């Protein structure tokens, strides 16, 4: 069993693989059959689906970046509070290529077993993306 600090290091490696688009590095920290209940429809389950989703993201939002703001670990779980920023250059996930940038908050929790992430649950502020890109009214708009 890994310690909470070792589990945090796994999550940092996971996030760094995303930010650098070094998807083969995910093989070292993510289980092939990872459970991702929030996976978008049409994507395969497991690590291959995660890689496919990331390739699509980087293709449409080449400057996408996730910053870990906080990591909290207990037992086999790690919670991350994150900031996501990107500039849509192509349509993806229903977001048109506005050329405007967005910066939103999000959170995810992972479960780690045998040194790899085996489950992932996450939420991000999709409405915040649409508001910042001018695709829907912001708070207080009439």
C-alpha positions in Angstrom: 0.0 0.0 0.0 1.3 3.4 -0.9 1.4 6.3 1.6 -0.7 9.5 1.1 2.5 11.4 0.0 3.3 8.7 -2.6 -0.3 8.9 -3.8 0.0 12.7 -4.2 3.2 12.1 -6.3 1.2 9.7 -8.6 -1.4 12.4 -9.1 1.3 15.0 -9.9 2.8 12.6 -12.5 -0.6 12.0 -13.9 -1.3 15.7 -14.3 2.2 16.4 -15.7 1.6 13.8 -18.4 -1.5 15.6 -19.5 0.0 19.0 -19.4 3.0 17.9 -21.5 0.9 15.7 -23.7 3.2 12.7 -22.9 0.4 10.2 -23.0 2.6 7.2 -22.8 3.7 8.4 -19.4 0.1 7.7 -18.3 0.8 4.0 -18.6 3.0 4.3 -15.5 0.4 5.9 -13.3 -3.0 4.9 -14.6 -4.5 1.4 -14.7 -5.5 0.1 -18.2 -9.0 -0.6 -16.9 -9.4 2.7 -14.9 -13.1 3.3 -14.0 -14.1 6.8 -15.2 -17.9 7.2 -14.6 -17.9 10.7 -16.2 -16.3 9.6 -19.5 -18.0 11.3 -22.4 -20.3 9.2 -24.6 -18.7 7.6 -27.6 -15.3 7.3 -26.0 -14.0 3.8 -25.0 -13.6 3.0 -21.3 -10.3 2.8 -19.6 -6.9 4.3 -20.3 -7.4 4.2 -24.1 -10.5 6.3 -23.8 -8.6 8.8 -21.6 -5.8 9.1 -24.1 -8.3 9.5 -27.0 -10.1 12.3 -25.1 -6.8 14.0 -24.4 -5.7 13.9 -28.0 -9.0 15.5 -29.0 -8.7 18.2 -26.3 -5.1 19.1 -27.4 -6.1 19.2 -31.0 -8.9 21.7 -30.4 -7.4 23.5 -27.4 -3.6 23.3 -28.0 -2.7 25.6 -25.0 -4.9 23.6 -22.5 -3.3 23.5 -19.1 -4.3 22.2 -15.7 -2.8 23.7 -12.6 -3.2 21.7 -9.3 -4.2 24.2 -6.6 -4.6 21.7 -3.7 -4.0 18.0 -3.2 -5.5 16.2 -0.2 -4.7 12.6 0.4 -6.2 10.1 2.8 -5.8 6.3 2.6 -6.1 5.3 -1.1 -7.8 8.5 -2.3 -6.5 11.8 -3.5 -8.6 14.9 -4.0 -7.4 17.7 -6.3 -8.7 21.2 -6.7 -7.6 22.4 -10.1 -7.7 25.4 -12.5 -8.2 24.6 -16.2 -7.3 27.2 -18.9 -7.4 27.0 -22.6 -8.2 28.8 -25.9 -10.5 27.0 -28.2 -9.0 26.9 -31.7 -11.3 24.2 -33.1 -14.8 22.9 -32.1 -14.7 20.3 -29.4 -17.2 19.2 -26.7 -19.8 21.6 -28.1 -17.5 24.6 -27.7 -16.9 26.6 -30.9 -13.5 28.0 -31.8 -14.0 31.5 -30.4 -10.3 32.4 -30.1 -11.1 33.7 -26.6 -9.5 32.1 -23.6 -11.2 30.7 -20.5 -10.0 29.8 -17.0 -12.3 27.7 -14.8 -12.2 25.7 -11.6 -12.7 22.0 -11.1 -12.1 19.1 -8.8 -11.4 15.4 -9.0 -10.9 12.5 -6.7 -9.0 9.4 -7.6 -8.5 6.0 -6.0 -5.1 4.5 -6.2 -4.2 0.8 -5.9 -0.9 -0.9 -6.6 0.7 2.5 -7.5 -1.8 3.3 -10.2 -5.0 5.4 -10.5 -7.8 2.9 -10.8 -10.8 5.2 -10.4 -11.4 8.8 -11.3 -14.4 11.1 -10.6 -14.3 14.7 -11.6 -16.3 17.9 -12.2 -15.4 21.1 -14.0 -17.2 24.4 -14.5 -18.6 23.9 -18.0 -21.0 26.8 -17.6 -18.1 29.0 -16.7 -16.4 28.1 -20.0 -19.5 29.1 -22.0 -19.9 32.4 -20.1 -16.3 33.4 -20.5 -16.4 32.7 -24.2 -19.5 34.8 -24.6 -21.7 31.9 -25.6 -24.2 32.3 -22.7 -25.0 35.2 -20.4 -23.0 35.5 -17.2 -24.3 36.0 -13.7 -26.5 39.1 -13.3 -27.1 39.4 -17.1 -30.7 40.3 -18.1 
